[in-house]
């Protein structure tokens, strides 16, 4: 029977390969025939991606779109939604352009479409790969129901500098965790068959190294060794490619002197030749035009550079549309380069089934029935609750009892528009419950909630305007600060407990939202100080899109719950956790520093030749600071629970492994507290001696485990030689024999330890 099963699986595999080969052959013939009919101008037209005018994310808006569609000068449109609008544009393309080539329609569907999930940094904090994939699947179902078939997601940029606002849009600082998430997001968006109308083609971005911009300033320079690129920053992009991502987006930054959008080594040598990527590459918003300010030439020159680098589609800038024919005539680009770009764009459309049915994504009944469904909202609430990270819970302040009066105070307490978080361009901001409204809906008449603004978001009105763009307004109170706080204290006087909703607005993180000071704004901090002086229990519900510096808050506030920006169901999910219906299980995907001066600070750093002794504050002539310890405030992987977990010592099934062996590490995890709960059990490895210096710890595995109170379970990890591999200075991916340390624990800094060797 076993042999028969294997034989049948083998036949099925051969049949699948044969079917795919036939599909590829059919596609190749179809596209070759089509391109044989196309003029040079029509081929160049396919390389042009324009904006439809909705949810614009840059400073340039496309014009003359209808005429260009008819002329065959547009290959794709983004930021246009609704089946009716997309059908109208598609009808122009297929009925009024000469060859009737359909258009691809995209949008920045980053962490949900209409049903919004936590910002990506918050999604990463769930450490739940199944839920992360499901969030992408729901986003694809909703966005495709509104006519879209392409998303500019996932963003997989590693970032270890929380000054950079777009850290909110990625999965944090760690290579392994980000790679796992990249895989799940691609599979969630694209599903099993791109040609069904419930899928979106994924676009992994931003290639590459965008999260390492100098000084945490958006669009800035990146300068990095190949060793660091391949070991720490490249893997999440490659994971997305290996998962089948259909497209790739270039990054804005220059890389070792060559901007990514003109970087042939990056776009062709690495992406295509080394990694085997077969899809198309699209620029970010006007990135070709921005090569001019990088100092690479005029629009004609930089457009030619981008094409020759291996960039196929020009987003909004129309450099390709307006200059490539001239460059072709002058011999500055080759016909084969234009043909290659056109072919890859047509292939993407073919794989989406658009040549078979250009209107397959334009079903208005689906739009009525598949968006903001009860099931989708319930899943959004569940995922939001699992993304929250309990940073502090002194004397079991949380969970709160469902009784009495709660004072909900702060500038984030009653703002609908800020709950979804940054990069929620399709969210219905008016119909998203505020924190107050969500808590009221979740708690009903069990708890009396009184609310007050308490403080302006920022004392500087101009700064607040910059921080609440795109309709994310928080009304300002023009009275003196002391007067506002005094009124808030009067409201709090009637309460049994105070919930302070403080932190960033949604647009204080995200694109073009870099910050040099990462604390809670001063006006909010003064409000918090006043609330603490009341003597009542205070819970800080922290809204943020990045790690903040919370040294004072950690010292003085009894309970801190980091809720990131939780999406559509933020308010209800916050109530679930605050009042104990959900036990928090989120873990930090990025290190929280004590202060900005420690940045960049991340757990997987390398030792120096003069490391500070464990537990020491300062030693002269050692690698440390005069004014603060080397330690983080909250380390990577950290997060508390309402219950407690105990880890046994690590048991290894062997102490030595060969290249073809696997090693099993086992710990017993026990829920020793009073609540059922989930724990993220984390596995780290250190290579003690290498041909190049190696990090002090690297995440190599994790499991999210649910245990009832009093329950224990053995948790096993299998380690293979692949877990020990890295890129050496010759960029060979190798595992070197020698000694290793293995760590298992509740965070990167709280672990059990064992040793083994590789023969």
ABEGO torsion letter per residue (X at the ends): XAAAAAAAAAAAAAAAAAAAAAAAAAAAAAAAAAAAABBAAAAAAAABBBBAGBGBABABBBBGAAAAAAAGABABBBGBBEAAAAAAAAAAAAAABAAGBBBBBBBBBABEBABBBBBAAAAAAAGBAAAAAAAAAAAAAAAAAAGBABBBOBBABBBABAABAAAAABAEABAAAAAAAAAAAAAAAAEABAABAABBBBBBOBOBGAAABBGGBBGBBBBBBAAAAAAAAAAAAAAAAAAGBABBBBBABBBGGBBAAABAAAAAAAAAAAAGBABBBBBBBGAAAAAAAAGAEBAAAAAAAAAAAGBABBBGAGAAAAAAAAAAAAGABBAAAAAAAAAAAAAAAAAAGAAABAAAABBAAAAAAABGBAAAAAAAAAAAAAABBBABBBGGAOBBBBBEBBBBBEAAABBAAAAAEBGBAABBAAABBBAAAAAAAAAEAABBBBBBAGBBABABAAAAAAAABGGABBBBBABBAAAAAAAAAAAAAABABBBBBBEBBAAABEBGABBABABBBAAAAAAAAAAAAAGBBBBBBBBBABBBBAAAAAAABABBBBAEBAEAAAAAAAAAAAAGABBBABBBABBBBABAAAOBBBAABBBBABBBBBGBABBBGBBBBAABBABBABBBGBEBBABBBBBBBBBBABABBBAABBBBBBBBBBBABABBBBBBBBBBBBBABBABBBBABBBAEBBBBBBBBGBBBBBBBBBBAAAABBBBAAGBBBBBBEBBBBBBBABAABBBBBBBBBX
